[in-house]
Amino acid sequence: EAQFVESGGGLVEPGGSLNLSCTTSGFTPGTYDMSWVRQAPGKGPEWVSSINNVGTRTYYADSVKGRFTITRDNAKRTLYLQMNSLKPEDTAVYSCAREAGVMSRAFYSPTNYVIPPRGSRGRGTQVTVSS
């Protein structure tokens, strides 16, 4: 059974930074693309960023491009999200997600992306951006 444990969230002022981590188990990380998704209060899940199985290609939603950086360390079975220049609208629960496998580049766009099912996502870590 795949498991995901996120950490690194917290309360930060606008313009601040956080580095999220997601430690995984129960599957071979090098055979799956991975993503971060977030859910703000009263809203549905939103795609944030993705990385291919070996960490050579990354994808970002327009709302975070240039501010967030996704990386992975398959040897440590860990996914990361470095978040800089945080804004109040970034406030949400951030979850890591395992994709169905290695996906095409066209999959990672706001119109094509499908949020993985709950069994392929962690419970998340809260990020609150407020002064």
Residue pairs with C-beta under 8 A, 6 or more apart in sequence:
1 26
2 24
2 25
2 26
2 27
2 98
2 119
2 120
3 24
3 25
3 26
3 122
4 22
4 23
4 24
4 95
4 96
4 97
4 98
4 121
4 122
4 123
5 22
5 23
5 24
5 122
6 20
6 21
6 22
6 94
6 95
6 96
6 122
6 123
6 124
6 125
7 20
7 21
7 22
7 23
7 125
8 18
8 19
8 20
8 21
8 125
9 18
9 20
9 93
9 94
9 124
9 125
9 126
9 127
9 128
10 18
10 126
10 127
10 128
11 128
11 130
12 18
12 86
12 127
12 128
12 129
13 129
13 130
13 131
14 86
14 87
14 88
14 129
14 130
14 131
15 85
15 86
16 86
16 129
17 82
17 83
17 84
17 85
17 86
18 83
18 86
18 127
19 80
19 81
19 82
19 83
20 36
20 80
20 81
20 82
20 83
20 94
20 125
20 127
21 78
21 79
21 80
22 34
22 36
22 78
22 79
22 80
22 96
22 122
23 76
23 77
23 78
24 34
24 77
24 78
24 79
24 96
24 98
25 77
27 98
29 53
29 72
29 74
29 77
30 53
30 54
30 74
31 53
31 101
31 102
32 53
32 98
32 99
32 100
32 101
32 102
33 50
33 51
33 52
33 53
33 98
33 99
33 101
33 102
33 103
34 50
34 51
34 53
34 72
34 79
34 96
34 97
34 98
34 99
35 47
35 48
35 49
35 50
35 51
35 96
35 97
35 99
35 116
36 48
36 49
36 50
36 70
36 79
36 81
36 94
36 95
36 96
36 97
37 45
37 46
37 47
37 48
37 94
37 95
37 97
37 115
37 116
37 121
38 45
38 46
38 48
38 90
38 92
38 93
38 94
38 95
38 124
38 127
39 45
39 46
39 92
39 93
39 95
39 124
40 46
40 89
40 91
40 92
41 91
41 92
45 95
45 115
46 61
46 92
47 61
47 108
47 110
47 113
47 115
48 60
48 61
48 64
48 68
48 81
48 94
49 58
49 59
49 60
49 61
49 64
49 68
49 70
49 81
50 58
50 59
50 70
50 99
50 103
50 108
50 113
51 57
51 58
51 59
51 70
51 71
51 72
51 79
52 58
52 102
52 103
53 102
54 74
55 71
55 72
55 74
57 105
58 69
58 70
59 105
59 108
60 68
60 70
61 110
62 110
63 89
64 83
64 90
67 83
67 84
67 85
67 86
68 81
68 82
68 83
68 84
69 81
69 82
69 84
70 79
70 80
70 81
70 82
71 79
71 80
71 82
72 78
72 79
72 80
73 80
79 96
81 94
83 90
83 127
86 127
86 129
87 129
88 129
88 130
89 129
90 127
90 129
91 127
91 128
91 129
91 130
92 127
93 124
93 125
93 126
93 127
94 124
94 125
94 126
94 127
95 121
95 122
95 123
95 124
95 125
96 121
96 122
97 115
97 116
97 120
97 121
97 122
98 116
98 120
98 121
99 116
99 120
100 116
106 112
107 113
115 121
